[in-house]
Amino acid sequence: MAAGERPLNEVVFLTVAEVAAVMRVSKMTVYRLVHSGHLPAIRVGRSFRVPEQAVHEYLRDSYVGVETA
């Protein structure tokens, strides 16, 4: 296990609908992020589950700050 990784039994997985609600985007946007590789996910049957931590990391990395002069 790499540094900072949690055991799988401690990882909280979110559905695509839950990720869309957290990010306030459509489910289609979440599917695009998953399929493009920008948001890691696992496939469970025909649906996807996204680690909650991955959503937080994606949002943090995508944050655009406003610089003041």
Buried (B, 14 or more C-beta within 10 A) or exposed (E): EEEEEEEEEEBEBBBBEBBBEBBEEEBEBBBEBBEEEEBBBEEEEEEBBBBBBBBEEBEEEEEEEEEEE
